[in-house]
Amino acid sequence: MISVLVSLIIRLALYFDTPDGPAEGVAESDTILALLKLVPEQRRHMRVYSGLIGSAVRDLSDVDRRNKVLQMLVEWSSFTSGSLWLLISHRLPFCVVLDGVTALQARRIVKLIGANPTYAGWSEINYANRAQWAVYQLPSRYRVYGNHLSILYHGDEMEGDVEYFEGVRNNWRSKKLFATVELGDIGFEGTFLDVYDTPDHARLIAEVSDLLGDQTAGVANEIVLRLTELEPKLIVVLYEALQRADRASNVEVRAQVATSLRRFLVQLADVLFPPRPDPFEGRKVGNEEYKNRLWAYVKENSSGKEAELAEASLTDLGGRIDRVIDLVNKGLHDEFTSTSMQRLIIGLVGLTYDLLALTPPTSVIISNSRSEKASEVMLKMLVPGEE
């Protein structure tokens, strides 16, 4: 069955059908270039594996067993078992596996790589599936981390082929795409001496990834659902901030992200604790004092350790956003790195979840902007031509 990518963090296998040989350098290079183009620097940490695959499947003489294995390999894939067998039986495809991409990133990569004339299809790898773990036992070639590239090797490989690895390193350095390009020794990883290179440990990794993904997805879902009910305009502001962060290729755009995050907190405060003329417990809670208003909301809706934790989170994130904006105003853009931006976003997600979790959803769901827009629509219906 042709499927869609389902996990949050996945291992993506890209197949290339190369009549003139594997040409692994081209397939790997195109895949890494796609990563650089489509994945923001602050979210790049991937492993790249590659090699010919399918020989073990092709060598199976028992047709029923072979068909069962093929069915297991296309659990989530652009292939059917029949189309994958047609590819493997004709010529072993070259496969590039990306470990550590999100489903959204994977969809974008597949779309871009699809323009490659040798591209044949994709599969999502599930290492809890023993057949997939066995078939995709490919050498680890690269690690991409931020703006840095490591060319991976085992110590004994370097002893016998120094010129090859140095040539690969020099070739990538000549492209000037990464701040650093280095050789990386991965020791016994993936060898017969690696006690963790087992299907059971691979299944454990897959399950931990799924559990973490489910936890973070639950937080994201709660935030989106509650904001949509509370005030739909908050979704628009959050979208602007996240979209800017996703495309933040330079310090100027990253600086705009900090401003967008503060705008979101201001509007969140407007909804949770609207401005009041009189102080709250000695603090001003007017229009400009958005942090005080969020603090007041915490005080009104919690107590004890819960209040302390939420207040500490608010103080920390609010202070960091203010410091970033202050640096930007002083022209010190370079001090706001992509890593700092990512931390701000993670902090915002955590704080927003904490704040929203203080109060349960109400039985009456009426947002101000939705009511205002509905009134405008009704007015136009009742008074044609009225703007």
N, C-alpha and C positions, 0 to 999 in steps of 0.2 A: 504494500500500500504506500503510495506517495504521501508523505507526511509533512508537517510543519515542525519547526524547532520548538521544543517544549520546555526545556530547563532554563533557569536563569543564567547560570554559569555552565558552559558546556565545553566539550572537546569536539571540534569541528574537523571532519575529514573531507578534504577536497581531492577529487580524482582527476587525473590528467591522462588522456590517451595519446601517447606520443609514438607515432609510427617509426620515427628515426632513432629511437632510443629514449631513455628516461629523461635526459636533459634536465636533471634535477636542479641545477643551478638556476635555470630560467623559472621553473615552477616555484621554487622557494623564494627567489627574488621577487617575482610578481606578487606572491602572497604577503611578504614582508612590506612591500611598497603599499599594498592595500591597507595593511595595519596602520602604517604611518599616515595615510591619507584619511582614514575613517575613524580611528580611535584616538581620542584626545590624549596628549602626552601624560597627564596626571593619572590616567586610567590604563596605561599600558604596562602590563606584566604578564607576558605569555611565554610559553615554551613552544618551539616548533620542532616537530618530528617529521621524518620523511623516509621514503623508500618504496620499492616495488611491493605490492601486496597481491594476495590471491592464490599463490602457488599451492598452499596447503589445501585450499578449497578445490582447486582444479585437480589435485591429485587424488581426491576421494573417489574411489571406484564404486562405492555404494550410492546409487542415485538417490534413494530415499533419505539417507543421512546427509548427502550433499544438499538436497533441497531444504532440509530442516535447518542446516547451518546458514544457507543463503537467506532463509526467512528471518533468522535471528539477526543477521547483519543489516537488514533493511527495516529494523524496528521503527526508526525515525530517519527518513532518507528521501532523496529525490528519485531513488531507484525503486523498482519492484524487484523481487527475487529473480524474475526472468531477465530483466534488463541488465542487472548486475552480472548474472551468469554469462550473458551474451558478451559483455565487456571483458570479463576475466578469461573466458574460454578462447576468445579471439587473440588477446594480447594482454599480458599483465600490466595493469595501469600503475602509474606512479602516483603516490599518495602523499599529500602534505597535511599533517595534523596540527591544528592550533589548539593548545590547551590553555584555557583561561579567558576565553572571550564570552561576552554576554550574548544572549539570543538576539538582541537588537543589533549588536555589532556583527554577529554572524550573518544575519540577513543582508546587511549592507555589503559585507565582504563577498558573499555569494553573488550578489547582483553585479558588483564590479568585476570580479574574477570571471563571471559568465561571458565577458567579452573576449576572453582568451580563446583562440581557436582550438586549443587542445583540451580545454576544460570539458569534463564529462559528467560531473554531478557531485553531490555532497551527501554526507551521512553524519548524523549526530552519534557520537560514540558513547556508549554506556558501559563502563567497566564493571558494573555489577552483572553484566551479561558476559558469561565466560567465553562464549564464542567470539565476541567482539574483542575481549581482552587478548585472546590468543592471536587473532588475525592482525590486530593493530600493534603488535610488538615491534615498533620501529625505532631506529636510532634517534637519540636526541641531538638535534643539530644546532639550534640557536635558542637564546633567551633574549627577549626584548623587554627592557625595563625602562620606562620613561623615554629618555633620549639616548639610551645606551644599548649597545648590541654586544652580546657575548657569543662567540663561536665555540661550541661545546665539543669536548673530546674526552676520551679515556686516556690515561697516562701512557698506556702501551701503544695507542694509535699515534701519538706524537713522536714516539721513538722511531717508528718506521716510516713516517710520512710528514716530516717537518715542513718540507717545501710546499706540500699541498695546503696545509692549514695556514701557513704564512701567506700563501698566494690568495686564499679566500679572504683573509683578514685585510690584506692590502687592497684587494678589489673593492671591498666594502668601504674602506677608508677613502678610496679615490672618489666614491660617489658623494661624499660629504653630506650624508643624510643623518648621521648620528654624531653626538658630541664626542663619544668614545666608542671605539671598536676594539675589543680585546679577546684573547683566547681564554677559555674557561675549562679547567680540568674538573670533571664530575666524578672522578674516582671510580668506585665500584658500582655506581648507580646503573641499574639495568643490565648488569652482568650476572653470570651464574653464581657469583659470590654475594650478590645482593639479596639478603634474607627478606627484604620487603618487596621484592619483585615477584609477587604471588597474586593469583586471582582473588584470594581472600582479602589481602590488604588493599588491592585495587577496588574491591567492592566496598570496603570500609571508607576509603577516600570518597567514592561516589556518594555514599550515604551521608557522610558529613557535609559534603557540598550541597546535597539536596536539602538537608535539615537546616543548614545556614540560610540557604536560598529561601526556604519556606518561612523562616523567621523574619527575614528582611522583607519578603513580599507581603507578609501579614502587616508589618508596620506601614509599608507604603500604601497598602490597600486601605488601612484604617485612616491614614492622613487624607487620602484622596476622597474617600466617602464622607468623612466628617466635614472637610472643607467645602465639598459640593453642597452639603445640606446647610451648613452655617452661612456661607456667603460665596456664591459662584465666582465672584470677581477675584477671590483669593487664588483660585485655580489659574486664572489668567496671569496674575502677578508671579506665581510660583513657576509657571511655564516659561515666562520670559527669563527668569533667573536661571533655570535649569538649561534652557536652550542656549543661553549665552555661555554657560559653563561648558556645555558640550562642544561648543565651537571656539572656545577660548584658545587661540593660537598665539597670542602675544599678550604682553603685560597690560596694554591698554584695555583689551577686552576683559581680562581678569579683574581689572579695577572696576569695570562696569558691573561685574557679577556681584561684588561686595555691595555696591549701591542698590542693586536689585534685591539682594537679600535683606537689607535694612528696610527697603520699601515694603517687602512682604511682612516683616515683623511689625511695622507701623500699622499696616492695614489689619493684621491679625489682632493687634491690640485694640483697634477701633471696633472690632466685632466682639471680642471677649470682654473688654472693659472700656466702653466708650468714655470720652473725655468728660470730666466733671469740674465744676467751678470750685468746689471745696476740696481741701486736702484730704487724703486718706491716710490715717495713722501718721500724720505729720509730714507726709510727702505730697508734693504737687502732682496732680493727675490730670493736667490739662492736655490740650491738643499736642503740644511738643514733647511731653514727658511720656513717650510710649513705653520705655522700659519700666518706669514707675507704675504704669497702668497694668503691664503684664505681671509685675510683682504683686500689685494689689489683687489681681485676679487669682494668683496663687494663694495669697493670704485668705481670700474669701472662700476658697473652695478646697482647702486642704489644711492639714495640721501635722505637727510632729515631724518625723523623718521625711515623710513624703514632701512636705512643704520645703524643708531644708534642701533636699536634692533638687527639686525643681528650681528653687531660687538660685542655687549654686550654678546650675546649668545656664540659667538666664544671665546671671552676672558674667560668667565666663564668655559666652557667645556674644553678648551685647558689647562687652569690652573689646573683644577681638575684632568685631566688625568696625567699631569706632576707630580702633588703631589703624586698621587697613585704610579706611577712608581718610584718616588724618595723614597717613603716609602719601596717599595719592594726591591729596591737596597740596602737599609740600613738594610734589614732583618726584617722590622716591618710589616710582613704580616697580623697580627691579627687586625691591625687598618683599614684594607680594608674589611669591612663587606659585607654580601650578599645584604643588603639594599643599601649600597654605590654603589655596582656594578649595581644594578637595576637602580639607579638614573643616572649613567653614560650612560647606554644604552638608557634610555628615553631622556636624554640630547642630545645624538648623533642623535637620530631619529629626534628630533625637529630642531637641527642645520642643518642636511642634507636637511630636507624639506625646511627650510628657504633659504638655499644657492641655491638649485635647482630652487626654485620658483622665484628667482631674474631674471631669463632669460627664455623666452618661448622656447619650443622645436623648433629646426631649421627644415627647409624643407629638408635639406640634412643630412642624418643620416649615418655618416661614423665614426666608431671607429678605433683607431690605431691598437689595438690588433686584431680586426676582420680582418682588411686589411692585417696585417702581416701573420696571420694564413692562410688566403685565398691565399696569395702569395706562402706560403710554400706548400700548397696543389697543386697549379698549377705547381710549380717547380717539384714536385714529379711525376705529370702526364706527364709533358713534357720530363723529364729526369729520366726514370725508374732507381731505385737503388740509386738516389741522396738523401742524408740525410741532 
